[in-house]
Amino acid sequence: MRLLAAAFVAVVLAAPASAAGCDPIDPSACMLPFPNDYFTTKDASTPTGRRVGFDITSMPRNVAGKPIDPTDWNRADGFSPGSQIVTYVPGLDLKRTGAVPITDIGAYAGRDAPVVVIDAASGRRWPIWTELDQSVDYPALLIRPAKNFREGRRYIVALRGTKDAQGRAIAPSAGFKAFRDGTAGAPRAAHFGRVFRTLARAGIRRGSLYLAWDFTVASWQSLASRMVHIRNDAFDQLGDHDLADLKVEGAAPQYTLKRVEETVCLPDPGVPGVDLSCPNDTDPRVARDVKGTMVVPCYLDVPGCAPAHSQFLLDPRSGLPVRLPGNVMKVDFECLIPKRALAEGAGSARPSLYGHGLFGGYGEIHQDQIKAMEDEHNFIHCATAWAGMATDDVPNVATILADLSNFPTLADRVQQGMLNFLYLGRLMIHPDGLGANAAFETADGKSLIDTRRLYYDGNSQGGIIGGALTAVAPDFTRATLGVLGMNYSTLLTRSTDFGTGDHPPSPTPDDPTNGLEYAWPLYQAYPQLNERQLIFALMQMLWDRAEPDGYAQHMTDHPYPDTPQHEVLLQAGYGDHQVSNYAAEVEARTIGARVLKPDMLRPGRAWERTPWWGLKPVDPAHTSGVSVFTIWDAGSRPAPLGNVAQDKTYDDDPHEWVRRTPAARAMKSAFLSLDSRIVDACVSYCDTYNYPFDPALAALSP
């Protein structure tokens, strides 16, 4: 039974009193340290009992002097579960201090660990790593969770034993010292007293502290109720009121096919089954290329969900999205039907959605790796654009980078894009959907599609947002996420797609894509170096609604109400320049995945002291019903340890190579099936097809 709508209400829209002013315990920037319950207020109506209350006068300002409008942030009841914790410690040397490095996450539990994060309720340490921001000459301390913080929980951050490069102790700020030493006045002194007592029970002495504070993580309702609500409302309109039962009920989404192209090739009379030539440079593996348009309910505040400056239209009572009367979005899609499906006959082809890459489009379904997957394993793929982060959205992204007050437009539109994918999936497996159309039938009028279950396959951006999509999917329970990761606040400065920001990007003969780097416009609009990582953390709070960071704790186990449970196969490329392996591991730990095996990489290749820390290997006796993390190696350089992008001097980015590897595709095929199982397709180690890396070989790759 569908739960009452009230169960999905994140927070009401009544504005709380703002938490005005700067926090004196870190004088380096107004909103540091961050995240911080100092910038929240009590609110008994929210699941956490708190509400974010940013004061607009305290928010970062762009070069025009305009502060970020905190309205949408202030609807949250806590901070990001993947929050990068940001503060500034003048002269801090992490090695001298002995803080937890990214290469040895297990050190977080050390008795004398100088930087710790503690669950305030249990007193237990949380796994983290520390790093200094390498993108600026004013390096903030970044504390990142190695596994996402639990939703709705409060955490305490504590720093002690901080040292500079000469090994000298760094003294705390006067603002924090007053609280630590009991010379500050009420009422906040009482709160700090409770913080210090909790730390004392965890073995951390008050007098040893350089800095300490607490923060509350948002509830699932605050993070995901908008997406869950529009999904439920849209499927209600089809007549399906139970999305957890994996039964297709109600009507199919409305659609129209606009074009069906048949591939008719000239056969080689001397070699049966081999084609000599195909018209219009079409691929002989593809039988039909089908394009269409479907109708999806639109919850944005512009007619037709146009790719413009728009965001959710919210009900002032519930805070949940509503529709303008009759508002719908006409959503284009494309499907490829392989010749193998026609050869194997009715009901033989497995239906799969495909998620495209960064600011791309559904035309990426024509990639060779997709056609190879269809030809090798008999899949029919359909794709649509990731509204919000597709090619059509680039102009809106430009306005966001100049003024982050516009960031809600990206987060809301991506959720609409997720709904579009869910509708396309339903259209693929509904008995009155695509399978009932002649374009998807055999010559004698039988559907080619095995409609018993839908699947999902995505890469890069499709591997990232695809994780969030999986968490709310009613029609597929198994997904493969290629070259994946979360969250964007960790990914951005580590990605060559984002760029370094050292100079204005411009196309060059050697690098015509250089103008697509996004770092410089953001850094130009917000040049304050002491606020750079704060800005990324603020962006993450809204991005959580549109990427797996806000959904990961429900992606596999603990599904949302009215949602089936899922399993995922994660396939990373070792040393990926665009999507950091570190972010992929965090996602794997958060969703409870297992690692394929301890020795996926050759000896000496892993960057960690304990490879795959926190991930148990797959039990060979139980290879079904589990999620698994794999990493594939082409012999390219490992990713930098710091929060910087890989040097692009050498063209050895393995980002594309996993999906081009037949063994990786065979692993995906075994996983994306009704009798899903984990198959170790690696030959000893998990090498890509072109291991060891050879630039000449890479240039000749598919």
N, C-alpha and C positions, 0 to 999 in steps of 0.2 A: 504493500500500500504506500502511496505517495505521502510523505510527511507533510504536516501543515507548513504553509509558507513561512510561518514565524520561525521555524527551525533553521531557516537559511538566512535570516536577517543578520547582517554583520553588525551594524550599529545604526542607530537613528541619526538623523542629520542635525539635531539640535547642537549648535556650536558651543563647546565648553569655554570656560575662561582660559585664555592662553597662558602658557608658562612663560612669562615675559622675562627678558633680560638674559645676560650671558652667565654661564656657570664659572664662578671664580676659581674652581679647582684646576682648570687648564686655561690660562690666559692667552694662549697662542692664537686662538680663533674663537669667535663668539659661541659657536655651537659644539665646541669640543669640551670634554671627550664625548664621543658619539659611538653607538646609541646610548641614551641616557634618560632615565626616568625623571630627571630634573625637568625635561621638556614634555612631560605628560601631566595629566590631572586625573584625579579620582573620578570614576564614572560607574555607578552601580549597574547601569543598563547594559554594559558590555560584558562579554564572556571573561575578559581578563580583569575587569574591575577598574581598568584605566583607559584613558584615551589620549592619543597624541595631541599636544596643544602648542604647536609651533607658533611663535609670535612673528608676524611678517617683518617687523623691524629688526629681527635677529637673523633672518634668512640671508644667504649669500646674494650679492647683487651683481648684475652683469655690467659691462662697460658703460651702458647707458644709465647706470645707477638704479635700475629697477630690481627690487627684491623678488625672489621666487615667491609666487602666491601659494601659501601652504594649505589652501582650502581642502584639496583632495587628500593630502597627507593627514590632515586633522580628522578625517573620518576613520582612521585606523585605530585599533585598540592596542597597538604595540608595534614593535620594530620587526625588521626582516629576520626570518629564521636562519638566513645565511649571512647575517650582518658581518661586514668587515668592521672590526672595532678600531676606531681611529683616535689617537691622541698624539701629543707632541712632547718628547722628552729631550731637552736641549743637550746636544753632545752625546747622545746615547750610542754606545757600541754594543751590538747584540752579542758578539762573540765573547767580549770581555765580561758581559753581564751573565752569559750562559743561558740565554733565552732559547726556547724550543725552536730549532730550525726546521725548514720544510723537509729536510732529508732524514729527520729522526723524530717523527711525530710522537713516538712512544715516550719521549722524554718529558711530555706534558705531565706525567704522573710522578716525576721525581720529587722527593720530599722537599728539596730546597729550590724547586723550579721558581725562578724569579718573576715570571709572568704566568698567571693562572686565571682561569675562568671557572667559577664554581656555581653549580645549581643551588640556588638559595634554599630550596625546599629539602633536598637530600644532603647537601654539603659535599657532594661528589664533584671531583674535577671533570671538566669537559675537554675532550681532545682538541688541540689547537696547534697552529704554528705561527711564528712571528716573522716579520720582515720589515725593513725600512723602505719607504717609497723611493724607488730609484728614478722616478720620472721627473723629479725636481731636485734642486739644490737645497731645499728646505724640507728634509725628509721626515714625514710623519711616521710614527710607529703604527704598523698594521698588525692586528691580531685576527687571524682568520680561523673559523671553525673547520676542523678536519671532517666533521660530520655536522649537519645542520642542527642548530639549537632546537629544542622541542617547542612546539607551538604552545603558547599560553603560559610558558614558564618564565620565572624571573631568574636572572643570573647576576653574579657579582664578579667584577673584574678587579684584580689586585696586582700591583706592581711593587716589587721590593728588590733591594740589592742592585739597583740600576748603577751602571758604571760608564765612564767615558773611555776613550781610546787609550788613555794612560792608566786605566784601572782605578781612577778616583771615583768615589761615591758622588752621585748626583743628588743634590738636595731637592726636596719637594717644593712646590710653589707655596707662597705664603697663604694662599686661599685654602689649599688642602691641609697644610700644616696646622692651621687653626682648628680644623675639625678633628684631625688626628690627635692633637695634643689637648683637646678639651677646652680651648679658649674661645671658640666660636659660640655665638648666641643661638637661642632657640629661634624658629622651630626646627630647622633642618638638622641641628646638632643631634636631636633625638633620633632622627632617621639614620644618621651616620653611626650613632651608637649601636643601633640594631645591626647595621652592616658589619661593624667591627666585631660584634659578638658572634655573628655567624662565621666570620673568618677565623676567629679564635678557636671555635669548635673544629674548624678544618685544619688547625695547626699553624695558622698564619698570625703572628703577633702584630698587634696594632702599632707598636712602636717601630716595627721594621718597615712600615709601608712608605713607599714613595707616592702612591696614588691608589685610590679605590673608589668605585662607584657601582651602581646597579642599573639594569635595564630589563624591560619586559618584552617578551616575544609575542607578536600578534597571534591571535587565535585563527583556526582554520576558517571560521566564519568571516573574519575580517579579510583574510587573504583570498578566499575562493568562492564566497557565497554569490558574488555577482555572476561568475561563470556558471556555477551550478544552477542558479536561478534561470538564466536565459536558456540553458540547455533544456531544463525541465519544461519551461513555458513553450519553447519551440516544438518539442516533441509532443507535448499535450495537444498542440494544434494539429498534429498528424493523427492524434488519437491513441498514442502510446503513453500510458500512464504508469507503467512499471518498467524502469530502465535497468533494474538489477537482474531480471530474469533471463536475459539473453534471448528473448522471444521478440520477433519482429511483428508488431501489431499496428493497427491503424493504417492510414494511407501512406503512399510513397510521396516524397517531395515532388512538386511539379517541375517538369523539365521539358526542354525542347532540344533536339539534336539539330545543329546548324550545318554540320559537314561530316560525311563519312567517306574516307578515301580508302579504296581497296588497292592493295599492292599486287599487281599482276606481273610476274616476272617470266622471262623466256627460259624454259628449261633446257638443260644440256642433254641432248638425246643420247649421248654416249655415257653419261654418268647419272643414273637415277637419283633423284632427290637433290641435285645440285642445280642452282640457278645461274644463268649466264649474265643476265642484265635485268635491271628493274627501272621503271620510268621515274623521272624527276629525282634521281639520286635517292630514292627510297631504299629502306633497308630490307633485304630479303627475309629477315627473321620476323618482320612485322606483317601481319595479314591486313589489319585495318587500323586506321588512325581516325579516331572519333572525337569531334568537338561538339560541345553543347552548352546550354545555359540552364541553371536551375533557380528556383525562387526560394529565398531563405528569409525568415522574419528578421527585420532590422531593428536594432535596439539603440542605435546612435541617434543623435539629435539633428540629423540632416536627412532630407528625403533620399531614399535609395542607398544610404550608407556611402555616399560619394567619398572618394579619397581626398578629403578636405579637412579643414580644421574642425574636427567634431569629436564628441565624446558621448558617453552614455547619458541618456535622459533618465534621471533618477526620480523615483517616487519619494516625495518629501516625508512620507510617514515611515516607510520601511528602509529607505536608502538603497533599494534594489532597482535595476534597470526596468524601464517600461518602454512601450513603443508609441511613436506617433501613430495616430489612427491609420491602419492599413499600410504602414510603412514596411516595405520589403526591399531586399537587395537582389539584383539580378547577378548571379555568380557564374562566371565562365569556368568550364572544366575541360579537360582533355583526357582521353583514355587510349592506350595502345593494346591491341589484341594480337598476340603472337600467332604465327602459323602453327606452332606446336599445339595450341588450344584447338585449332580446327582439326589437326591430325589426331588428337586424342579423343575428341568428340564431346558430346553433351555432358555438362556438369563436371568437367575435368579441371578447369582452370581456377586457381585460388585467387580471390579478389583482394587487392591490397591498395590502400591509399599510399601516395608518395609525397613526402614533404621536401620542398626545394631549399636551396641555400640562400645566403644573405642577400636580401633585397633583389631576389630573382623572381621567377614566375613559373607557372605550370609547364611552360615549354621545356623545362629541364627534364621532363619525362623522356625526352629524346636522347638523353645521355646514353653512351654505349653500355655502361654498367647496368642500366635498367633493361635495355634490350637483351643483354646477355642473361640477366636474371630470369627474364621471361622465357627465353629460348632454352635455357638449361633446366628450369624447374617449373615451367608452365604456370606463370602468374599473369593476371591481367591487372595492370596498374592504372589508376585514375588519379589525377592531381588537379588542384586548384591553387590559387595564389594565397600566400599568408597575408591576408589583409592586415595592414598595420606595419608590416616589414616586407613588403613586396616592391617591385619596381615603381608602381604607381604612387607609392608612399614616400619616395625620396624627397619631393618638394616639401612635404609636411615635416620630415625629419630635419630639413634645413631650418625651419622656423623653430623647432624644438631646441636645436643646438644654440641658437641665438638667444633664446629665452626659455628656460626650463619650466616656467609656469605652464608651458604648453605640453609638458610630458604626459599628462593624463590622456591626451589624444592618442598617443602611441599605445599605451597599455590597454585602453578601452577598445581600440580598433583591432588589436591582436586577438582579444577575446571574441570579438565578432568573427574574426577569421577562423578561430578554433571552431566556432559553431558551424561555419560554412563547411569545414572538413567533416564534422559529424554528420551533417545533412548529406554530403556527397557519399559518405560511407553507407548511410542508410539506403540511399538510392541504388548503390551497387548490389545490395543483397535483398532488397525488398522484392517479393514475387511479382509486383507490378512495376518494378523499377527498370533499370537498364537491361537486365537479363531477359525481360519480356519484349525487348526491341529487336528487330531483325538484324541490326548492326552487331548484336551480341549473341546471335543464334547460329546454329548449324544450318546447312542447306535445307534440312527437313523441319526447321522451325523449333528446334530445342535449344534451351539456354546453354551457353558455354560455361556459365559461371557456377561454381560450387557455392551456393548461397548459405551453406550451413554456418559459416563464420567469416567475418571480415578480419583483415590483418593491416598492420601499419609498418611502413619502412620509410625512414627519413635520414638525411645526411646533413651535416653542418648545421645551419639554422633549422633545418628539418629534424635533425637529431636533437637539437636543443628544445625548441618549442614543442616538438613531438612528445617529449616527456610530460609536459603539462597536459597536452591533448590526451595522452594515454590515461592519465589519472581520472579524467571525466568521461572516457569513452564508454558508451553503452553497447556497442556492436562488435568491438574487438577486445580480446583479452590478452593478446600477445603482440608485442611490438619490437622491432629492432631499431635501435638508435645508433646511427653511425657518426663517428668523429664528434662526439657529444661533449657536453659539460654544463655546469651551472656554477655560479651565477654570473651575470654580466659584470658586476663590480669587480669580480676576480678576473674575468676574461678580457676585459677591454684593453688594459695597458699591456697585456701579454699577447695581444693579437696583432699580426701584421695587417689585418684588415682595418684596424683602428689607427694604426700609424703611430709615430713617435711624438708628433706635435712639435718637433724641434724647428720646423720651418713650414711655411705655407706649402701644402702639396700642390704639385702641378704635373701634368702629363709630360713624359720625356720619351725620346725615341726608344730608350732601353726599358722603360717601364710605363707603358701607356695607361695602366690602371692606377698610377700614383694619385691621380686626382680624385680617386674614390675613397681615399683615407679620410676618416672623420675626426681625428683627434684635433687637428689644428683649429677648425672653426669653434669647437667647444672651448678649447684653451684660450682662444682669442676673445671669445665672449665673456669668459670667466677667468681672467688672468691671475687671480690671487692664488699664489702657490700654497699658502697655508690652508686654503679651503678646497684644494683639488680633490683629495680623497673623501672629504666630507660630501662634496657634490656627488661623487660616485655612490656613496652610501645612501644619499637622499634619493637618487634615481632608482636604486635597487628596491626601495620600499614600494614604489609603484610598479616597477618591472616584475615584482613577485606575482602580480596578478596575471602575468602574461608569459611566464617562463617557469621551468620546473622548480626553481628555488622555492616558490610558494606552494607547490603541489607535491613535492617529492615524498613527504611523509604519508601520502595517500596513493602514490603511484602503483604500489604493489599490495602490501598488507594495509589494513586499516582503511578500506575504501570509504569514500564519501557516502552519505545516505543515498539510497536509490541508485547505487553504482556497483557493478561487478568488480571482482578482484582481478588484478592483472599480473602478468610476468613480462619482463623485458630482457632483451639481449643487448648489451652495450658493447660496441666495437670501436675502440680508440686507435689512433695511429701514433706510434711512439715518436715523440719530438714534434708533434703537430704545431705548425706555425700559427694557425688561425684559431684553434680551439684547444686550450691548454689541457694537457694530461692531468695536471693537478686538480683542475675543476671537474674532470671526469671521475677521478677517484672519490672526490667529495660526494658526488651524486651516487656513486656505487655504494658507498658506506651508508648514506642516508636512506636509500631504498631497501637496504638489507640484501644486496646482491652478494653472490659468491664469486670468487675469482676462478677462472677456468682451471688453472693449475699454477703452482708457484713458479715454474720455470718457463713462462711464456717467452721471456727474453733470454738471449744467450748470456753466459756468465760475464759479469763485469759491465753489462749494459744498463742495469737499473740504476736510477738516481738515488734511491732510498737505502738507508742502512738496513731496514727491514722491508723488502719489496711487498707491496700490496698490504701495508699495515692495516689491520682491522678487518681484513676480508678473508674469510675462510674459503678453502678450495672446494670445488664441487665434489660431492661424494659420488664416485663412479657407479655406486649401486642405486643412486637416486638422481637421475638426470632429467626428470620431468617435474613440472610444477615449481621450478626455481628460476630466479633471475640470475644472470651471470654477467660478469665483466671480463672482457678480453682486450688485449692490446697487441697490435700487429706492428712488426718491426721491418723496416727496409734498410736499416743500417745508417740512417741519417743521423744528424747531430741531436743529442738530447736537448730538451727545452732549457732555457736559462733558469737558474734557480730563483732569480728575483722577479719583480713585477714589471718586466720589460719584454718587448717583442723580440723574436728571433732575428738575428742579423740576416737581411735578405741578400747579402753579397753572393751567397751560394743558393742556387735554385734547387734545394733538396727538400722542399716541403712535402711531407708524406700525407697531406690532408686528403688527397684523392685516391691514394693507393690501396686503402683497405677495400673499398667498394669494387675496385678493379681486380681483386684477387679471387680467383675461382673458389679456393678453399673457404674464404670468408663467406662467399655467397652460398656455398653448400651448407655451412653452419646456419646461415639465416633460413634457408629452406627447411632444414630439419626442425628449426624452432618455430617457424610460422606454419604450423599444421595442427590438425585436430589432435593428433597423438604427439604433441610437442615434446621434444627431447633435446638435451644438450649433446651435441656431437663434437668431439675434439677433432677438428679437421686439420689441425696443425701437424706438420711433419716434424716431430720432435719439438722444435721451437715454433712460435707463431710468426713466421716470415711472410712478408708480402711477396707477390709474384716476381718482383724485381730485386729481391735481396741477393747480394749486398748492393747498396745503392750505387748506381752508375748513371751519371747525367746523360750519357748517350742512349742508354737503355730507356731512361725515363722519357726522353724526347720521342721515342718510338712507341710509347705505351698507348693502349686503346683510347 
